[in-house]
């Protein structure tokens, strides 16, 4: 599913216009992004949780040249599915 598919589904199942649905989705995604950038956990009960964690610096290898590189530490977003989501895809 891509954003356009999601918008069509929202418009079909609600009273919103495509423009309103698009604004709603963009506001929701922006709120999630803002919370994650502050290091907050974002939880949707029954769906899952998004959170930020630190990935340590590590050694890697360039697959083309075989050269050993240092991959710097960085923050990454992780997702843990909720119980209801896990059960719905079994």
C-alpha positions as a Markdown table, in Angstrom:
| # | Residue | x | y | z |
|---|---|---|---|---|
| 1 | Unk | 0.0 | 0.0 | 0.0 |
| 2 | Unk | 1.3 | 3.4 | -0.9 |
| 3 | Unk | 0.1 | 6.8 | 0.4 |
| 4 | Unk | -2.3 | 7.2 | -2.6 |
| 5 | Unk | -4.0 | 3.9 | -1.7 |
| 6 | Unk | -4.4 | 4.9 | 1.9 |
| 7 | Unk | -6.0 | 8.2 | 0.9 |
| 8 | Unk | -8.5 | 6.4 | -1.4 |
| 9 | Unk | -9.4 | 4.1 | 1.4 |
| 10 | Unk | -9.9 | 7.0 | 3.9 |
| 11 | Unk | -12.1 | 8.9 | 1.4 |
| 12 | Unk | -14.1 | 5.8 | 0.6 |
| 13 | Unk | -14.8 | 4.9 | 4.2 |
| 14 | Unk | -15.3 | 8.4 | 5.6 |
| 15 | Unk | -17.0 | 11.8 | 4.9 |
| 16 | Unk | -13.6 | 13.4 | 4.1 |
| 17 | Unk | -12.6 | 14.8 | 0.7 |
| 18 | Unk | -9.4 | 13.7 | -0.8 |
| 19 | Unk | -7.8 | 17.0 | 0.1 |
| 20 | Unk | -9.0 | 16.8 | 3.7 |
| 21 | Unk | -7.8 | 13.1 | 4.0 |
| 22 | Unk | -4.4 | 14.2 | 2.6 |
| 23 | Unk | -4.1 | 17.0 | 5.2 |
| 24 | Unk | -5.1 | 14.6 | 7.9 |
| 25 | Unk | -2.5 | 11.9 | 6.9 |
| 26 | Unk | 0.3 | 14.5 | 6.6 |
| 27 | Unk | -0.6 | 16.1 | 10.0 |
| 28 | Unk | -0.6 | 12.6 | 11.6 |
| 29 | Unk | 2.8 | 11.7 | 10.0 |
| 30 | Unk | 4.3 | 15.0 | 11.0 |
| 31 | Unk | 3.2 | 14.5 | 14.6 |
| 32 | Unk | 4.7 | 11.1 | 14.7 |
| 33 | Unk | 8.0 | 12.4 | 13.1 |
| 34 | Unk | 8.1 | 15.2 | 15.6 |
| 35 | Unk | 7.6 | 12.9 | 18.6 |
| 36 | Unk | 10.3 | 10.5 | 17.4 |
| 37 | Unk | 12.7 | 13.3 | 16.8 |
| 38 | Unk | 12.3 | 14.2 | 20.5 |
| 39 | Unk | 13.0 | 10.6 | 21.5 |
| 40 | Unk | 9.4 | 9.9 | 22.5 |
| 41 | Unk | 7.8 | 6.5 | 21.9 |
| 42 | Unk | 4.7 | 6.5 | 19.7 |
| 43 | Unk | 2.2 | 3.8 | 20.5 |
| 44 | Unk | -1.0 | 2.8 | 18.7 |
| 45 | Unk | -2.8 | 0.3 | 21.0 |
| 46 | Unk | -3.5 | -2.9 | 19.0 |
| 47 | Unk | -1.2 | -1.8 | 16.1 |
| 48 | Unk | 2.2 | -1.3 | 17.5 |
| 49 | Unk | 4.9 | 1.1 | 18.7 |
| 50 | Unk | 7.6 | 3.2 | 17.0 |
| 51 | Unk | 10.7 | 4.2 | 19.0 |
| 52 | Unk | 14.2 | 5.5 | 18.5 |
| 53 | Unk | 17.3 | 3.7 | 19.6 |
| 54 | Unk | 21.0 | 4.2 | 19.3 |
| 55 | Unk | 23.0 | 2.1 | 16.9 |
| 56 | Unk | 26.7 | 1.8 | 18.0 |
| 57 | Unk | 29.6 | 2.5 | 15.8 |
| 58 | Unk | 30.8 | -0.6 | 14.0 |
| 59 | Unk | 33.1 | -2.0 | 11.4 |
| 60 | Unk | 31.8 | -2.8 | 7.9 |
| 61 | Unk | 33.2 | -3.8 | 4.6 |
| 62 | Unk | 32.6 | -2.3 | 1.1 |
| 63 | Unk | 31.3 | -5.3 | -0.9 |
| 64 | Unk | 32.7 | -3.9 | -4.1 |
| 65 | Unk | 36.3 | -3.2 | -3.0 |
| 66 | Unk | 36.5 | -5.3 | 0.2 |
| 67 | Unk | 37.8 | -2.2 | 2.0 |
| 68 | Unk | 37.1 | -2.2 | 5.8 |
| 69 | Unk | 35.2 | 0.9 | 6.9 |
| 70 | Unk | 34.0 | 2.5 | 10.2 |
| 71 | Unk | 30.3 | 2.9 | 10.1 |
| 72 | Unk | 29.4 | 5.8 | 12.5 |
| 73 | Unk | 26.9 | 5.5 | 15.3 |
| 74 | Unk | 23.4 | 6.8 | 14.5 |
| 75 | Unk | 19.9 | 6.9 | 15.8 |
| 76 | Unk | 17.4 | 4.6 | 14.0 |
| 77 | Unk | 13.6 | 4.2 | 14.2 |
| 78 | Unk | 12.3 | 0.7 | 15.1 |
| 79 | Unk | 8.8 | -0.7 | 15.1 |
| 80 | Unk | 7.3 | -3.4 | 17.3 |
| 81 | Unk | 4.0 | -4.8 | 16.2 |
| 82 | Unk | 1.2 | -5.0 | 18.7 |
| 83 | Unk | -0.6 | -8.2 | 19.7 |
| 84 | Unk | -3.7 | -7.5 | 17.6 |
| 85 | Unk | -1.6 | -6.8 | 14.5 |
| 86 | Unk | 0.4 | -10.0 | 15.0 |
| 87 | Unk | -2.8 | -12.0 | 15.3 |
| 88 | Unk | -4.4 | -10.4 | 12.3 |
| 89 | Unk | -1.6 | -11.5 | 10.0 |
| 90 | Unk | -1.4 | -15.1 | 11.1 |
